[in-house]
Amino acid sequence: QVQLVESGGGLVQAGGSLRLSCAASGRISSINTMGWYRQAPGKQRELVAPVTSGGSTNYVDSVKGRFTIFRDNTKNTEYLQINSLRPEDTAKYYCKADVLGFLRLTYWGQGTQVPVSS
């Protein structure tokens, strides 16, 4: 079994910064694409940014220039550096990972809240 554990969320003022972490543990041979998603109250979950095993990244337009996704493959951990936070960034942030263990499966973290006050 594989677990993803997120950390780093919390209340922050607009203009502030946070770093979210997501550590994968368990029966892992390798991890392909990892990513961060978010779900704001009353809205659908959206992809914020993926990062491949080779470090290639992409971002939803609303976060470009403010968010940075990166990973440490030696620690099976991905990160999301969030700068210049805006109230509209308020959401529950989830990490996702495509993991090759005994089988290739997709796993989700439990989510971490990021409320942004104006």
C-alpha positions as CSV (number, residue, x, y, z in Angstrom):
1,Q,0.0,0.0,0.0
2,V,1.1,3.5,-0.7
3,Q,0.3,6.6,1.2
4,L,0.7,10.3,0.3
5,V,0.9,12.7,3.2
6,E,0.6,16.4,2.7
7,S,1.8,19.2,5.0
8,G,2.4,22.9,5.0
9,G,-1.1,24.3,4.7
10,G,-2.6,26.9,6.9
11,L,-4.1,30.4,7.2
12,V,-2.1,33.0,5.3
13,Q,-2.6,36.7,4.4
14,A,-2.9,37.8,0.9
15,G,0.5,38.4,-0.6
16,G,2.1,35.8,1.7
17,S,3.8,32.6,0.8
18,L,3.6,28.9,1.7
19,R,5.3,25.7,0.8
20,L,3.3,22.6,0.6
21,S,4.9,19.1,0.7
22,C,3.6,15.7,-0.2
23,A,5.6,12.7,0.8
24,A,4.9,9.2,-0.7
25,S,5.7,6.1,1.3
26,G,5.1,2.4,1.1
27,R,5.7,-0.2,-1.6
28,I,7.2,2.1,-4.3
29,S,9.4,1.1,-7.2
30,S,9.1,4.4,-9.0
31,I,6.8,7.4,-9.3
32,N,5.9,8.8,-12.7
33,T,3.9,12.0,-12.8
34,M,3.1,13.8,-9.6
35,G,0.8,16.8,-9.3
36,W,-1.1,19.3,-7.2
37,Y,-4.8,19.9,-7.4
38,R,-7.1,22.2,-5.5
39,Q,-10.7,22.4,-4.8
40,A,-12.3,25.7,-3.7
41,P,-15.7,25.7,-1.8
42,G,-18.5,25.0,-4.2
43,K,-16.2,24.4,-7.2
44,Q,-14.8,21.4,-9.0
45,R,-11.3,20.1,-8.3
46,E,-8.8,21.6,-10.7
47,L,-5.3,20.7,-11.7
48,V,-2.8,23.3,-10.5
49,A,0.4,21.8,-11.8
50,P,2.0,18.5,-12.7
51,V,5.6,17.5,-12.6
52,T,7.1,14.5,-14.4
53,S,9.8,12.2,-13.1
54,G,12.2,14.2,-15.2
55,G,11.1,17.5,-13.8
56,S,9.0,18.9,-16.6
57,T,6.3,21.1,-15.3
58,N,3.1,22.9,-16.4
59,Y,0.8,25.3,-14.7
60,V,-2.8,26.5,-14.9
61,D,-2.8,30.1,-16.1
62,S,-4.1,31.5,-12.9
63,V,-1.0,30.5,-10.9
64,K,1.8,31.0,-13.5
65,G,4.6,33.1,-12.2
66,R,3.4,32.7,-8.6
67,F,3.5,28.9,-8.0
68,T,6.4,26.6,-8.5
69,I,6.2,22.8,-8.4
70,F,9.2,20.6,-7.9
71,R,10.1,17.2,-6.6
72,D,12.9,15.3,-4.9
73,N,12.9,11.8,-6.3
74,T,15.3,10.6,-3.7
75,K,12.7,11.3,-1.1
76,N,9.6,10.5,-3.1
77,T,8.4,14.0,-2.3
78,E,6.9,16.8,-4.3
79,Y,6.5,20.4,-3.3
80,L,4.4,23.4,-4.2
81,Q,6.0,26.8,-3.5
82,I,3.2,29.3,-3.4
83,N,4.0,33.0,-3.5
84,S,1.9,36.2,-3.8
85,L,-1.2,34.4,-2.5
86,R,-4.6,35.8,-3.4
87,P,-7.9,35.3,-1.7
88,E,-9.0,33.3,-4.8
89,D,-6.3,30.8,-4.1
90,T,-8.3,29.7,-1.0
91,A,-8.9,25.9,-1.5
92,K,-8.1,22.5,-0.2
93,Y,-4.9,21.4,-2.0
94,Y,-4.4,17.7,-2.9
95,C,-1.4,15.9,-4.2
96,K,-1.6,13.1,-6.6
97,A,1.0,10.5,-7.7
98,D,1.2,7.9,-10.4
99,V,3.0,5.1,-8.5
100,L,4.6,1.9,-9.8
101,G,4.6,-0.6,-7.0
102,F,3.3,-4.1,-7.3
103,L,0.9,-2.4,-9.7
104,R,0.8,1.0,-11.4
105,L,-1.9,3.0,-9.5
106,T,-2.8,6.5,-8.9
107,Y,-2.9,7.8,-5.3
108,W,-4.2,10.9,-3.7
109,G,-3.3,12.6,-0.5
110,Q,-5.9,13.6,2.1
111,G,-5.6,17.3,1.3
112,T,-4.4,20.4,3.2
113,Q,-6.4,23.6,3.6
114,V,-5.0,26.9,2.5
115,P,-7.3,29.8,3.5
116,V,-6.1,33.2,2.3
117,S,-7.4,36.2,4.1
118,S,-7.7,39.6,2.3
